[in-house]
Each structure stands twice: as C-alpha cells, then as structure tokens.
Amino acid sequence: MAQLIKLIVIIAMLAGGGGTAYAINNPQSAIAAPFKAPAVAVLNTTASALKMIKDTKTVAASLERKIVSTSVHAMLIAEGLSGVTPVTTPTNDMTSFPSKQHPLYPNYLDSQKTQFKYTVDSKGSVTIDATE
C-alpha cells in the first residue's frame, strides 16, 4: 500500500509539471530520467541568472560610489572646504553624510538614501562598504 501511495505521488508530480523538481531531488530514479535534461537546464539557467544579478549589483555599486565621490568633491569645492570629518561607520543616509553641517542631500544628491553604504576619510575619499 505504501508503494502504491508513493507511485501515485510520483505520477502526480510528473503530471503536474513537477518532474523537473523530482529529477533534481531524485536524479538516480529511473522515473526521473526523462526530466534530467530539463532539470540541468533549470539549474544552469538559475546559476547564470544569479551570476548576472551579482554582476549587475557590482556595476551598480561602482557607479553609485562614483556619484557619491563626485558629490563629495563638488561639495568640498563649492563650500570652500579642504577636508571633511571622517565617517568610519558605513551609512547610506546622505542627509548627514559626510556631516550634518555639510550633507550631500539635497544640494549635491537627489536622494536622501543611497542603495549602498559608504565611509569617507578626512580628504574626501569615499569607500563603499563591501560587507553586504
């Protein structure tokens, strides 16, 4: 009886499009054989998609850091400053970056929050927080 229930569950999975999932979870099963190629394709596509997302995030981080860095240097020039108070705790709040007295938002950036977090040294060199 237990074997019959197991067979019914497997047939239901296969009929309902769960064959690929079954093949991924039970690759040694003879029933999974027809679904092995689609299962591999799904896994490869997923890996490619994850790599693409990671690559896109890396590009976005690089571009945003350049925008924040350029904004810090524009603020230094516009306000006649020779440096800033260092920010050692990473933040994405530009209403107090690099300081409450000289924030980048709203005069130098359009958004209060950035996607990534940043620190800045006393010379205005901006570093992105890579811990996320």
C-alpha positions in Angstrom: 0.0 0.0 0.0 2.8 2.4 0.9 4.5 1.7 -2.5 1.2 2.5 -4.3 0.9 5.8 -2.5 4.5 6.7 -3.3 3.8 5.8 -7.0 0.7 7.9 -7.1 2.6 10.9 -5.6 5.4 10.5 -8.2 2.9 10.3 -11.0 1.1 13.4 -9.7 4.4 15.3 -9.5 5.3 14.3 -13.1 1.8 15.1 -14.5 1.7 18.4 -12.7 5.0 19.6 -14.1 6.9 18.6 -11.0 9.0 16.2 -13.0 11.9 18.6 -13.2 11.8 19.1 -9.4 11.6 15.4 -8.9 14.6 14.8 -11.2 16.6 17.4 -9.2 15.8 15.8 -5.9 16.0 12.2 -7.1 18.4 12.0 -10.0 19.1 8.3 -9.5 15.5 7.4 -10.1 14.6 5.8 -13.4 11.4 7.8 -13.4 13.4 11.0 -13.3 15.4 10.1 -16.4 13.2 12.0 -18.9 13.4 15.1 -16.8 17.2 15.2 -16.2 18.0 17.4 -19.2 15.3 20.0 -18.3 16.5 19.8 -14.6 20.1 20.5 -15.7 18.8 23.4 -17.9 16.9 24.9 -15.0 19.9 24.6 -12.7 22.2 26.2 -15.4 19.8 29.0 -16.1 19.4 29.7 -12.4 23.2 29.8 -11.9 23.5 32.2 -14.9 20.8 34.4 -13.6 22.4 34.6 -10.2 25.8 35.5 -11.8 24.1 38.2 -13.9 22.4 39.6 -10.8 25.7 39.7 -8.9 27.5 41.3 -11.9 24.7 43.9 -12.2 25.0 44.7 -8.4 28.7 45.1 -8.8 28.3 47.6 -11.7 25.6 49.5 -9.8 27.8 49.7 -6.7 30.7 51.0 -8.7 28.6 53.7 -10.5 26.9 54.8 -7.3 30.2 55.1 -5.5 31.5 57.3 -8.3 28.4 59.5 -8.0 28.8 59.8 -4.2 32.5 60.5 -4.5 31.9 63.2 -7.2 29.3 64.8 -5.0 31.7 64.9 -2.0 34.3 66.6 -4.2 31.8 69.0 -5.6 30.6 69.9 -2.1 34.3 70.5 -1.0 34.9 72.9 -3.9 31.5 74.7 -3.6 31.8 75.2 0.1 35.5 76.0 0.1 36.5 73.1 2.4 39.8 71.4 2.5 38.5 68.2 4.0 35.7 66.6 5.9 35.0 64.9 9.2 35.8 61.2 8.6 32.8 58.8 8.5 34.0 55.4 9.8 30.6 53.8 10.3 29.1 52.9 6.9 25.9 54.7 6.1 23.5 55.3 3.2 21.9 58.4 4.8 23.0 61.3 2.7 21.3 63.9 5.0 24.2 63.5 7.3 27.0 62.3 5.0 29.7 63.4 5.4 28.4 65.5 8.2 25.3 67.3 9.5 26.9 70.6 8.7 27.8 69.6 5.1 25.3 66.9 3.9 25.2 65.8 0.3 21.4 65.7 0.2 19.7 67.9 -1.0 22.3 70.2 -2.6 24.5 67.6 -4.2 22.4 64.4 -4.5 18.8 63.9 -5.4 18.1 61.1 -3.0 18.3 61.0 0.8 19.3 57.3 0.8 21.7 55.5 -1.4 21.4 51.8 -2.3 24.8 51.0 -0.8 26.6 52.3 2.4 29.7 54.4 2.4 32.6 55.8 4.5 34.8 58.7 3.8 38.2 59.8 5.0 39.3 63.3 6.0 40.5 64.1 2.5 37.1 63.2 1.0 38.0 59.8 -0.4 34.8 57.7 -0.5 34.8 53.9 0.1 31.9 51.6 -0.4 31.0 49.2 2.3 31.6 45.7 0.8 30.3 43.7 3.8 26.8 43.2 2.4 
